[in-house]
Amino acid sequence: MDEQKSLSDQLEERLIELAATVIYFADGLPQTPAGRHIASQILRCGTAPAPNYAEARAAESRGDFIHKLGIVHKELNETAVWLRISAKVFREKREESLVILQETIELARIINASIRTAKARAAASAK
């Protein structure tokens, strides 16, 4: 089925899946002050990439597209940091954190490559 979807549809689906995974992960963190704080932070940044990517896909210009992809990249980077923190603080969640972290890093690399491609195309069309 994925073969019939465009690459951008597949990427958006992965970002949505990441958001859902982050939500379940955050719900499972301890109800301590630290747990609530980290859960809140991970929820905010971990669920932001999918809707921001949808916005990028509807960008009004190449510059707007690049800017919005940059926001997606920043949110993925922040999610990765919070997952690394949670892996250190909540040892019982370490494996789960690392699995989500790996997907977050891979998605950030894909987005970064998209940004580089869009910038190269913008530079080429400006010549």
N, CA, C and O atoms as a MOPAC input file, in Angstrom:
PM7 MOZYME 1SCF
protein

 N      0.82100 1    -1.19600 1     0.00000 1
 C      0.00000 1     0.00000 1     0.00000 1
 C      0.86400 1     1.25800 1     0.00000 1
 O      0.54000 1     2.23500 1    -0.67500 1
 N      1.97900 1     1.23400 1     0.76700 1
 C      2.86700 1     2.39200 1     0.81200 1
 C      3.45400 1     2.71200 1    -0.55100 1
 O      3.78100 1     3.86400 1    -0.83400 1
 N      3.59200 1     1.68100 1    -1.41400 1
 C      4.15400 1     1.90100 1    -2.73900 1
 C      3.27500 1     2.83600 1    -3.55800 1
 O      3.76500 1     3.52500 1    -4.45300 1
 N      1.98400 1     2.86500 1    -3.26000 1
 C      1.05700 1     3.71600 1    -3.99500 1
 C      1.05600 1     5.14100 1    -3.45600 1
 O      0.62700 1     6.06300 1    -4.14900 1
 N      1.52000 1     5.32600 1    -2.25800 1
 C      1.58000 1     6.65600 1    -1.65700 1
 C      2.84100 1     7.36900 1    -2.11400 1
 O      3.87700 1     6.74300 1    -2.33800 1
 N      2.74200 1     8.68000 1    -2.25000 1
 C      3.93100 1     9.46100 1    -2.58000 1
 C      4.89900 1     9.42500 1    -1.39400 1
 O      4.51600 1     9.10600 1    -0.26800 1
 N      6.15500 1     9.75800 1    -1.67400 1
 C      7.14000 1     9.79100 1    -0.58900 1
 C      6.75300 1    10.80800 1     0.47700 1
 O      6.96400 1    10.57200 1     1.66700 1
 N      6.18900 1    11.93600 1     0.06000 1
 C      5.78800 1    12.94100 1     1.05200 1
 C      4.60700 1    12.43900 1     1.88800 1
 O      4.51800 1    12.75800 1     3.07300 1
 N      3.70000 1    11.66100 1     1.29200 1
 C      2.60900 1    11.05700 1     2.06700 1
 C      3.16300 1    10.05200 1     3.06900 1
 O      2.72100 1     9.99600 1     4.21600 1
 N      4.13300 1     9.26100 1     2.62600 1
 C      4.75700 1     8.27600 1     3.52300 1
 C      5.47800 1     8.96200 1     4.67800 1
 O      5.40300 1     8.50900 1     5.82000 1
 N      6.17600 1    10.05500 1     4.37900 1
 C      6.88000 1    10.79800 1     5.42500 1
 C      5.88700 1    11.39700 1     6.41200 1
 O      6.09100 1    11.33100 1     7.62400 1
 N      4.82200 1    11.97700 1     5.89600 1
 C      3.80900 1    12.54200 1     6.79400 1
 C      3.21600 1    11.45200 1     7.68200 1
 O      2.96500 1    11.68900 1     8.86300 1
 N      2.99200 1    10.27100 1     7.13300 1
 C      2.45000 1     9.16300 1     7.92700 1
 C      3.43600 1     8.75100 1     9.02500 1
 O      3.02100 1     8.44600 1    10.14300 1
 N      4.71700 1     8.74000 1     8.71900 1
 C      5.72300 1     8.41300 1     9.74100 1
 C      5.74100 1     9.46300 1    10.84800 1
 O      5.88900 1     9.12800 1    12.02400 1
 N      5.59200 1    10.72400 1    10.47500 1
 C      5.55500 1    11.78700 1    11.47900 1
 C      4.30500 1    11.68000 1    12.35000 1
 O      4.36500 1    11.94400 1    13.55100 1
 N      3.19000 1    11.30000 1    11.76400 1
 C      1.96400 1    11.08300 1    12.54200 1
 C      2.14800 1     9.89800 1    13.48000 1
 O      1.73300 1     9.94800 1    14.63800 1
 N      2.76200 1     8.84600 1    12.98900 1
 C      3.03000 1     7.66600 1    13.82000 1
 C      3.96100 1     8.03000 1    14.98400 1
 O      3.77200 1     7.56700 1    16.10900 1
 N      4.96900 1     8.86500 1    14.69800 1
 C      5.85500 1     9.32600 1    15.76700 1
 C      5.06100 1    10.08700 1    16.82000 1
 O      5.25900 1     9.86900 1    18.01600 1
 N      4.17400 1    10.97000 1    16.40100 1
 C      3.36100 1    11.74800 1    17.34500 1
 C      2.53800 1    10.82000 1    18.23200 1
 O      2.47300 1    11.01200 1    19.44600 1
 N      1.90800 1     9.81400 1    17.62400 1
 C      1.09800 1     8.86900 1    18.40800 1
 C      1.97300 1     8.10400 1    19.40200 1
 O      1.58800 1     7.90900 1    20.55500 1
 N      3.13700 1     7.67800 1    18.95300 1
 C      4.05700 1     6.94500 1    19.82900 1
 C      4.50300 1     7.82300 1    20.99200 1
 O      4.56400 1     7.36300 1    22.13300 1
 N      4.81100 1     9.06900 1    20.71000 1
 C      5.23300 1    10.01000 1    21.74900 1
 C      4.10300 1    10.21700 1    22.76400 1
 O      4.35700 1    10.29300 1    23.96600 1
 N      2.88800 1    10.30600 1    22.29600 1
 C      1.74400 1    10.47900 1    23.20500 1
 C      1.63400 1     9.29500 1    24.15700 1
 O      1.47900 1     9.48100 1    25.36400 1
 N      1.71400 1     8.07100 1    23.61900 1
 C      1.63900 1     6.87600 1    24.48100 1
 C      2.81800 1     6.82700 1    25.45100 1
 O      2.66100 1     6.47100 1    26.61900 1
 N      4.00200 1     7.18900 1    24.94700 1
 C      5.19100 1     7.19700 1    25.79700 1
 C      5.02400 1     8.18000 1    26.94800 1
 O      5.26700 1     7.83100 1    28.10300 1
 N      4.61300 1     9.39700 1    26.64100 1
 C      4.45000 1    10.44000 1    27.66300 1
 C      3.39900 1    10.03500 1    28.69000 1
 O      3.56000 1    10.30000 1    29.88100 1
 N      2.33200 1     9.39700 1    28.23800 1
 C      1.29200 1     8.93800 1    29.16100 1
 C      1.81200 1     7.90300 1    30.16100 1
 O      1.26600 1     7.74700 1    31.25300 1
 N      2.87600 1     7.19900 1    29.76900 1
 C      3.42600 1     6.16800 1    30.63600 1
 C      4.52600 1     6.64100 1    31.57200 1
 O      5.05000 1     5.85500 1    32.36100 1
 N      4.87700 1     7.90600 1    31.49200 1
 C      5.92200 1     8.41400 1    32.39200 1
 C      5.35700 1     8.57500 1    33.80800 1
 O      4.15300 1     8.76900 1    33.97900 1
 N      6.22000 1     8.49600 1    34.81300 1
 C      5.76100 1     8.60500 1    36.19900 1
 C      5.06000 1     9.94000 1    36.47500 1
 O      5.38900 1    10.96800 1    35.88300 1
 N      4.11000 1     9.89300 1    37.36700 1
 C      3.37900 1    11.11100 1    37.75500 1
 C      4.09800 1    11.81800 1    38.90300 1
 O      3.52200 1    12.09000 1    39.95700 1
 N      5.38300 1    12.10500 1    38.65600 1
 C      6.20900 1    12.87300 1    39.58500 1
 C      6.39700 1    14.25200 1    38.96900 1
 O      6.06300 1    14.44900 1    37.80000 1
 N      6.91800 1    15.20300 1    39.72000 1
 C      7.17700 1    16.50600 1    39.09000 1
 C      8.07100 1    16.38400 1    37.84900 1
 O      7.79200 1    17.00600 1    36.82400 1
 N      9.11700 1    15.60400 1    37.93500 1
 C     10.01500 1    15.43000 1    36.78100 1
 C      9.29200 1    14.71900 1    35.63800 1
 O      9.41700 1    15.11200 1    34.47900 1
 N      8.54800 1    13.68900 1    35.96300 1
 C      7.81900 1    12.93700 1    34.94400 1
 C      6.80500 1    13.79900 1    34.21200 1
 O      6.69300 1    13.74100 1    32.98800 1
 N      6.07300 1    14.59500 1    34.96800 1
 C      5.07800 1    15.47900 1    34.34200 1
 C      5.75100 1    16.54300 1    33.47200 1
 O      5.26400 1    16.86600 1    32.38900 1
 N      6.86900 1    17.08100 1    33.95200 1
 C      7.57900 1    18.10500 1    33.18200 1
 C      8.10800 1    17.52500 1    31.85900 1
 O      7.89300 1    18.09900 1    30.79100 1
 N      8.78900 1    16.40100 1    31.94300 1
 C      9.34400 1    15.78400 1    30.74000 1
 C      8.22800 1    15.34300 1    29.80100 1
 O      8.34100 1    15.50400 1    28.58600 1
 N      7.16300 1    14.79200 1    30.34800 1
 C      6.02400 1    14.38000 1    29.51300 1
 C      5.44700 1    15.57500 1    28.77100 1
 O      5.13800 1    15.48100 1    27.58300 1
 N      5.30100 1    16.67900 1    29.45400 1
 C      4.76400 1    17.88300 1    28.83500 1
 C      5.65900 1    18.37800 1    27.70100 1
 O      5.17500 1    18.73800 1    26.62800 1
 N      6.95300 1    18.39300 1    27.94500 1
 C      7.90000 1    18.85700 1    26.93700 1
 C      7.92300 1    17.92400 1    25.72100 1
 O      7.91000 1    18.38300 1    24.57800 1
 N      7.95800 1    16.62000 1    25.97700 1
 C      7.98300 1    15.64600 1    24.88400 1
 C      6.67800 1    15.70700 1    24.09800 1
 O      6.68600 1    15.59800 1    22.87200 1
 N      5.57200 1    15.87700 1    24.78600 1
 C      4.28700 1    15.99000 1    24.08700 1
 C      4.27200 1    17.19500 1    23.15700 1
 O      3.81100 1    17.10300 1    22.01900 1
 N      4.77200 1    18.31500 1    23.64100 1
 C      4.74500 1    19.54000 1    22.84600 1
 C      5.60300 1    19.40400 1    21.58700 1
 O      5.12800 1    19.63700 1    20.47500 1
 N      6.86600 1    19.02700 1    21.77200 1
 C      7.75300 1    18.98500 1    20.60700 1
 C      7.59200 1    17.72000 1    19.77500 1
 O      7.82700 1    17.74400 1    18.56600 1
 N      7.19900 1    16.62500 1    20.39700 1
 C      7.07300 1    15.35700 1    19.67200 1
 C      5.83000 1    15.25200 1    18.80600 1
 O      5.77700 1    14.44800 1    17.87600 1
 N      4.82600 1    16.07200 1    19.11800 1
 C      3.61900 1    16.05700 1    18.29500 1
 C      3.60400 1    17.19500 1    17.27600 1
 O      2.72600 1    17.22900 1    16.41400 1
 N      4.54000 1    18.11000 1    17.35300 1
 C      4.57900 1    19.26900 1    16.45100 1
 C      5.05500 1    18.95900 1    15.02300 1
 O      4.55800 1    19.58300 1    14.08500 1
 N      5.98900 1    18.02900 1    14.81500 1
 C      6.48700 1    17.84000 1    13.44900 1
 C      5.42100 1    17.46200 1    12.41500 1
 O      5.45900 1    17.96900 1    11.29400 1
 N      4.49300 1    16.60500 1    12.75400 1
 C      3.49100 1    16.16700 1    11.76900 1
 C      2.63800 1    17.32700 1    11.24500 1
 O      2.55000 1    17.50700 1    10.03100 1
 N      2.00800 1    18.11700 1    12.11700 1
 C      1.21400 1    19.21800 1    11.56700 1
 C      2.06600 1    20.29100 1    10.89400 1
 O      1.61600 1    20.92500 1     9.94000 1
 N      3.28900 1    20.50100 1    11.37600 1
 C      4.16600 1    21.46600 1    10.72300 1
 C      4.60000 1    20.97400 1     9.34900 1
 O      4.76500 1    21.77500 1     8.42800 1
 N      4.78500 1    19.66900 1     9.20100 1
 C      5.11800 1    19.12100 1     7.89200 1
 C      3.92700 1    19.28100 1     6.93600 1
 O      4.10700 1    19.58600 1     5.75800 1
 N      2.72500 1    19.07400 1     7.44900 1
 C      1.53000 1    19.29000 1     6.62500 1
 C      1.47300 1    20.74200 1     6.15400 1
 O      1.11100 1    21.01300 1     5.00900 1
 N      1.82900 1    21.66600 1     7.02900 1
 C      1.88300 1    23.08100 1     6.65200 1
 C      2.95500 1    23.32500 1     5.59100 1
 O      2.73700 1    24.10000 1     4.65900 1
 N      4.08900 1    22.68100 1     5.72200 1
 C      5.17100 1    22.84300 1     4.74500 1
 C      4.72000 1    22.35100 1     3.37100 1
 O      5.04500 1    22.95700 1     2.35000 1
 N      3.98300 1    21.27000 1     3.35300 1
 C      3.50300 1    20.72700 1     2.07900 1
 C      2.54900 1    21.69800 1     1.38000 1
 O      2.37600 1    21.63600 1     0.16300 1
 N      1.94300 1    22.57700 1     2.14200 1
 C      1.01400 1    23.55900 1     1.57900 1
 C      1.66000 1    24.94300 1     1.48400 1
 O      0.96500 1    25.95600 1     1.39600 1
 N      2.97700 1    24.97600 1     1.50400 1
 C      3.70100 1    26.25000 1     1.49600 1
 C      3.36600 1    27.07700 1     0.26000 1
 O      3.05500 1    26.54600 1    -0.80600 1
 N      3.43800 1    28.39100 1     0.43800 1
 C      3.10600 1    29.31800 1    -0.64300 1
 C      4.29500 1    29.63800 1    -1.53900 1
 O      4.12200 1    30.19400 1    -2.62400 1
 N      5.49800 1    29.29200 1    -1.09600 1
 C      6.69700 1    29.53800 1    -1.90100 1
 C      7.78000 1    28.56500 1    -1.44300 1
 O      7.65300 1    27.90500 1    -0.41200 1
 N      8.84200 1    28.49400 1    -2.23300 1
 C      9.95500 1    27.61900 1    -1.85100 1
 C     10.57600 1    28.09000 1    -0.53200 1
 O     10.94800 1    27.27500 1     0.31200 1
 N     10.68200 1    29.40700 1    -0.36400 1
 C     11.22300 1    29.95000 1     0.88300 1
 C     10.35400 1    29.58800 1     2.07600 1
 O     10.86500 1    29.24000 1     3.14000 1
 N      9.05400 1    29.66800 1     1.90100 1
 C      8.11100 1    29.28800 1     2.95200 1
 C      8.25000 1    27.80200 1     3.27000 1
 O      8.21400 1    27.40100 1     4.43300 1
 N      8.41000 1    26.98600 1     2.22500 1
 C      8.58700 1    25.54400 1     2.38800 1
 C      9.84200 1    25.25200 1     3.21200 1
 O      9.80700 1    24.46200 1     4.15500 1
 N     10.93900 1    25.89200 1     2.84600 1
 C     12.20700 1    25.68800 1     3.55000 1
 C     12.08200 1    26.12400 1     5.01300 1
 O     12.54600 1    25.42900 1     5.91700 1
 N     11.45900 1    27.26600 1     5.23100 1
 C     11.27400 1    27.76200 1     6.59800 1
 C     10.45900 1    26.77100 1     7.43900 1
 O     10.82900 1    26.46600 1     8.57300 1
 N      9.36800 1    26.28000 1     6.88900 1
 C      8.50200 1    25.36900 1     7.64400 1
 C      9.17100 1    24.01800 1     7.88200 1
 O      8.99000 1    23.40700 1     8.93600 1
 N      9.94400 1    23.55500 1     6.89900 1
 C     10.70400 1    22.32300 1     7.13300 1
 C     11.73700 1    22.54100 1     8.23100 1
 O     12.02600 1    21.62600 1     9.00100 1
 N     12.29100 1    23.73900 1     8.30800 1
 C     13.24100 1    24.06300 1     9.38300 1
 C     12.60200 1    23.94200 1    10.75000 1
 O     13.24300 1    23.49300 1    11.70000 1
 N     11.34800 1    24.33600 1    10.85800 1
 C     10.62000 1    24.20200 1    12.12100 1
 C     10.43900 1    22.72200 1    12.45900 1
 O     10.62800 1    22.31500 1    13.60500 1
 N     10.07400 1    21.92400 1    11.45900 1
 C      9.93900 1    20.47400 1    11.67100 1
 C     11.25300 1    19.91200 1    12.19200 1
 O     11.26700 1    19.13600 1    13.14700 1
 N     12.35800 1    20.30300 1    11.56400 1
 C     13.67900 1    19.80200 1    11.95800 1
 C     14.01400 1    20.19600 1    13.39800 1
 O     14.50500 1    19.37400 1    14.17200 1
 N     13.75000 1    21.44100 1    13.75100 1
 C     14.01900 1    21.90100 1    15.12600 1
 C     13.19600 1    21.12500 1    16.14700 1
 O     13.70800 1    20.75800 1    17.20500 1
 N     11.94400 1    20.87600 1    15.84500 1
 C     11.08000 1    20.13900 1    16.78100 1
 C     11.55300 1    18.69200 1    16.92900 1
 O     11.51100 1    18.13300 1    18.02500 1
 N     12.00200 1    18.08700 1    15.83100 1
 C     12.53700 1    16.72500 1    15.91600 1
 C     13.81300 1    16.69800 1    16.74900 1
 O     14.01600 1    15.78400 1    17.54900 1
 N     14.67200 1    17.69600 1    16.56400 1
 C     15.90100 1    17.76600 1    17.36600 1
 C     15.57800 1    17.92600 1    18.84400 1
 O     16.20000 1    17.28700 1    19.69300 1
 N     14.60400 1    18.78100 1    19.15200 1
 C     14.22900 1    18.96400 1    20.55900 1
 C     13.64100 1    17.67700 1    21.13600 1
 O     13.93800 1    17.31400 1    22.27500 1
 N     12.82000 1    16.99800 1    20.36400 1
 C     12.24900 1    15.71900 1    20.80700 1
 C     13.36700 1    14.73800 1    21.13000 1
 O     13.31300 1    14.03500 1    22.13900 1
 N     14.38000 1    14.69500 1    20.27100 1
 C     15.50500 1    13.78200 1    20.49100 1
 C     16.21100 1    14.07300 1    21.81700 1
 O     16.58400 1    13.15100 1    22.54300 1
 N     16.38900 1    15.33600 1    22.12300 1
 C     17.05800 1    15.69400 1    23.38200 1
 C     16.21400 1    15.25900 1    24.57700 1
 O     16.74300 1    14.69200 1    25.53200 1
 N     14.90600 1    15.51800 1    24.53300 1
 C     14.04400 1    15.12000 1    25.65200 1
 C     14.00200 1    13.59600 1    25.79800 1
 O     13.92100 1    13.08700 1    26.91500 1
 N     14.05600 1    12.87000 1    24.68700 1
 C     14.09200 1    11.40600 1    24.76500 1
 C     15.39500 1    10.92900 1    25.38700 1
 O     15.40200 1     9.96900 1    26.15700 1
 N     16.49300 1    11.59100 1    25.05900 1
 C     17.77700 1    11.24400 1    25.66700 1
 C     17.74700 1    11.52400 1    27.17300 1
 O     18.27000 1    10.74200 1    27.96600 1
 N     17.13600 1    12.63500 1    27.55400 1
 C     17.00900 1    12.95500 1    28.98200 1
 C     16.15900 1    11.89700 1    29.67300 1
 O     16.52700 1    11.39900 1    30.73700 1
 N     15.03100 1    11.55500 1    29.07400 1
 C     14.14000 1    10.57500 1    29.70500 1
 C     14.82100 1     9.21000 1    29.82800 1
 O     14.58000 1     8.48900 1    30.79600 1
 N     15.66500 1     8.84600 1    28.86500 1
 C     16.38300 1     7.57000 1    28.93900 1
 C     17.33300 1     7.53800 1    30.12700 1
 O     17.56700 1     6.48300 1    30.71700 1
 N     17.87900 1     8.69900 1    30.47500 1
 C     18.79300 1     8.76600 1    31.62200 1
 C     18.04900 1     8.84600 1    32.95300 1
 O     18.49000 1     8.28000 1    33.95300 1
 N     16.92400 1     9.54700 1    32.95900 1
 C     16.19900 1     9.77300 1    34.20800 1
 C     15.31100 1     8.58100 1    34.57100 1
 O     15.25200 1     8.17200 1    35.73100 1
 N     14.63000 1     8.03600 1    33.58100 1
 C     13.68600 1     6.93800 1    33.82000 1
 C     14.25800 1     5.66000 1    33.21700 1
 O     13.91600 1     5.26600 1    32.10200 1
 N     15.12900 1     5.03300 1    33.97900 1
 C     15.85900 1     3.85300 1    33.48800 1
 C     14.92200 1     2.74600 1    33.01700 1
 O     15.25800 1     2.00800 1    32.09100 1
 N     13.76000 1     2.61800 1    33.63600 1
 C     12.80800 1     1.58000 1    33.24000 1
 C     12.19500 1     1.87000 1    31.86400 1
 O     11.60000 1     0.98200 1    31.25300 1
 N     12.33600 1     3.08600 1    31.38600 1
 C     11.81700 1     3.49300 1    30.07700 1
 C     12.93200 1     3.63400 1    29.04500 1
 O     12.68800 1     4.07100 1    27.92000 1
 N     14.15100 1     3.26500 1    29.42300 1
 C     15.32200 1     3.48400 1    28.57300 1
 C     15.17400 1     2.85900 1    27.19300 1
 O     15.37400 1     3.54300 1    26.18900 1
 N     14.83300 1     1.59400 1    27.11800 1
 C     14.71700 1     0.92000 1    25.81800 1
 C     13.65600 1     1.57500 1    24.94700 1
 O     13.87500 1     1.80600 1    23.75800 1
 N     12.51500 1     1.87000 1    25.53700 1
 C     11.43800 1     2.51900 1    24.79600 1
 C     11.88300 1     3.89200 1    24.29200 1
 O     11.60500 1     4.26300 1    23.15100 1
 N     12.57200 1     4.63800 1    25.14900 1
 C     13.09300 1     5.95300 1    24.75400 1
 C     14.02800 1     5.83400 1    23.56300 1
 O     13.94900 1     6.62600 1    22.62400 1
 N     14.91000 1     4.85100 1    23.59900 1
 C     15.91300 1     4.70100 1    22.55300 1
 C     15.30300 1     4.28000 1    21.22000 1
 O     15.78100 1     4.68800 1    20.16200 1
 N     14.26100 1     3.47300 1    21.26600 1
 C     13.57400 1     3.07800 1    20.02900 1
 C     12.92400 1     4.30000 1    19.38300 1
 O     13.04600 1     4.50800 1    18.17600 1
 N     12.24100 1     5.10000 1    20.18400 1
 C     11.60000 1     6.31600 1    19.66900 1
 C     12.66900 1     7.30600 1    19.20500 1
 O     12.50200 1     7.97600 1    18.18600 1
 N     13.74900 1     7.39100 1    19.94700 1
 C     14.85500 1     8.28000 1    19.58700 1
 C     15.41600 1     7.92100 1    18.21100 1
 O     15.68800 1     8.80600 1    17.40000 1
 N     15.58900 1     6.63400 1    17.94900 1
 C     16.14000 1     6.21000 1    16.65200 1
 C     15.25500 1     6.67400 1    15.50000 1
 O     15.76400 1     7.16700 1    14.49400 1
 N     13.95000 1     6.52600 1    15.63000 1
 C     13.03000 1     6.98200 1    14.58800 1
 C     13.07400 1     8.50700 1    14.46000 1
 O     13.02600 1     9.04100 1    13.35300 1
 N     13.16400 1     9.19600 1    15.58300 1
 C     13.23500 1    10.66200 1    15.57100 1
 C     14.48200 1    11.13300 1    14.82900 1
 O     14.41000 1    12.06200 1    14.02500 1
 N     15.61100 1    10.50600 1    15.09000 1
 C     16.86100 1    10.86200 1    14.42100 1
 C     16.76400 1    10.59500 1    12.92400 1
 O     17.20300 1    11.41200 1    12.11500 1
 N     16.19600 1     9.46600 1    12.56000 1
 C     16.06000 1     9.13300 1    11.13700 1
 C     15.15500 1    10.14600 1    10.42700 1
 O     15.45500 1    10.58000 1     9.31500 1
 N     14.06900 1    10.51200 1    11.06300 1
 C     13.16700 1    11.50600 1    10.46800 1
 C     13.85500 1    12.86700 1    10.34800 1
 O     13.67100 1    13.57000 1     9.35400 1
 N     14.63900 1    13.23500 1    11.34900 1
 C     15.37100 1    14.50800 1    11.29400 1
 C     16.36100 1    14.50700 1    10.13100 1
 O     16.53900 1    15.52900 1     9.46900 1
 N     16.99700 1    13.38400 1     9.88200 1
 C     17.93400 1    13.29300 1     8.75300 1
 C     17.20300 1    13.43200 1     7.42400 1
 O     17.69700 1    14.08900 1     6.50800 1
 N     16.04000 1    12.82300 1     7.31400 1
 C     15.25100 1    12.93100 1     6.08700 1
 C     14.83400 1    14.38200 1     5.85500 1
 O     14.94600 1    14.90000 1     4.74500 1
 N     14.35500 1    15.02600 1     6.91100 1
 C     13.93600 1    16.42500 1     6.79400 1
 C     15.12600 1    17.30400 1     6.43700 1
 O     15.00400 1    18.19800 1     5.59900 1
 N     16.26200 1    17.06400 1     7.05500 1
 C     17.46200 1    17.84400 1     6.75600 1
 C     17.86000 1    17.68800 1     5.28900 1
 O     18.23400 1    18.66400 1     4.63800 1
 N     17.78200 1    16.47600 1     4.77500 1
 C     18.09800 1    16.24600 1     3.36500 1
 C     17.10200 1    16.98700 1     2.46900 1
 O     17.48400 1    17.52400 1     1.42900 1
 N     15.85100 1    17.01500 1     2.86100 1
 C     14.83500 1    17.74300 1     2.09000 1
 C     15.13000 1    19.24300 1     2.07800 1
 O     14.96700 1    19.91000 1     1.05600 1
 N     15.55900 1    19.75500 1     3.21000 1
 C     15.91300 1    21.17500 1     3.29300 1
 C     17.08700 1    21.47600 1     2.36200 1
 O     17.05600 1    22.45300 1     1.61400 1
 N     18.12200 1    20.63500 1     2.40800 1
 C     19.28900 1    20.83400 1     1.54000 1
 C     18.89000 1    20.79900 1     0.06300 1
 O     19.35000 1    21.62300 1    -0.72700 1
 N     18.03400 1    19.84400 1    -0.30700 1
 C     17.57400 1    19.74000 1    -1.69500 1
 C     16.79100 1    20.98000 1    -2.10400 1
 O     17.00800 1    21.53000 1    -3.18300 1
 N     15.88000 1    21.41800 1    -1.23900 1
 C     15.06800 1    22.60100 1    -1.55700 1
 C     15.94600 1    23.84000 1    -1.69200 1
 O     15.71300 1    24.66900 1    -2.57300 1
 N     16.95300 1    23.97600 1    -0.82900 1
 C     17.86300 1    25.12400 1    -0.92000 1
 C     18.69000 1    25.05900 1    -2.19900 1
 O     18.91400 1    26.08600 1    -2.84000 1
 N     19.14300 1    23.87000 1    -2.57700 1
 C     19.92500 1    23.72700 1    -3.80300 1
 C     19.07700 1    24.06600 1    -5.02000 1
 O     19.55300 1    24.72200 1    -5.94700 1
 N     17.84200 1    23.62900 1    -5.02200 1
 C     16.95100 1    23.93700 1    -6.14400 1
 C     16.64600 1    25.43100 1    -6.19400 1
 O     16.54400 1    26.01300 1    -7.27400 1
 N     16.50100 1    26.04400 1    -5.03100 1
 C     16.24800 1    27.49000 1    -5.00000 1
 C     17.44600 1    28.24400 1    -5.55900 1
 O     17.28700 1    29.20400 1    -6.31300 1
 N     18.63700 1    27.80900 1    -5.19000 1
 C     19.85100 1    28.45900 1    -5.67600 1
 C     20.00400 1    28.26400 1    -7.18800 1
 O     20.39700 1    29.18500 1    -7.90300 1
 N     19.69100 1    27.05900 1    -7.66300 1
 C     19.80600 1    26.77200 1    -9.09200 1
 C     18.81100 1    27.57100 1    -9.91300 1
 O     19.13100 1    28.00700 1   -11.01900 1
 N     17.60900 1    27.76900 1    -9.38900 1
 C     16.59900 1    28.51700 1   -10.14800 1
 C     16.84700 1    30.02200 1   -10.09700 1
 O     16.30300 1    30.77500 1   -10.90500 1
 N     17.67100 1    30.45600 1    -9.14300 1
 C     17.98500 1    31.88100 1    -9.02200 1
 C     19.07300 1    32.30800 1   -10.00800 1
 O     19.28000 1    33.49900 1   -10.24200 1
 N     19.76000 1    31.33000 1   -10.57800 1
 C     20.86500 1    31.63900 1   -11.50700 1
 C     20.35100 1    32.01000 1   -12.87500 1
 O     21.14000 1    32.29700 1   -13.77400 1

